[in-house]
């Protein structure tokens, strides 16, 4: 995987680099499209009349599940440096998603900013994967710290929002 397959501008490119760049570009595109849909399409959906059919909803759920399975694998590859960690992360995430999907879905519905935060994490990881594929390594500690800090800020926002709702009622 690390043996050079071609050379571009004096840089050797391996299959690993191609996979990292492809996965990173996929995550960047997926996160961008989802963020755009959340921002733009919701406005259009509010103005539209009619309901979405049951079959259409089922198809969308199946497609989203498949995409998030790919996301999980690519994200695990991007965040870990060892194959064992990647495999464990993918298996653990599949188990958690299987047992906690309803609770996670309700949490995201109750706290929509967490979805935007998760999509921005995908964007960050995608950028790191592309950088790694271009042989520019971003230390994982920086990425972990940025994600932990953003997550902590989101927790504060959730608590502040709950407190404001209590005060209003």
Secondary structure, DSSP 8 states (H G I E B T S, - for coil): --SEEEEETTEEEEHHHHHHHHHHHHHHHHHHHHHHIIIIIHHHHHH--S---HHHHHHHHHHHHHHHHHHHHHHHHHH-SSHHHHHHHHHHHHHHHHHHHHHHHHHHHH-HHHHHHHHHHHHHHHHHHHHHHTT----HHHHHHHHHHHHHHHHHHHHHHHHHHHHH-
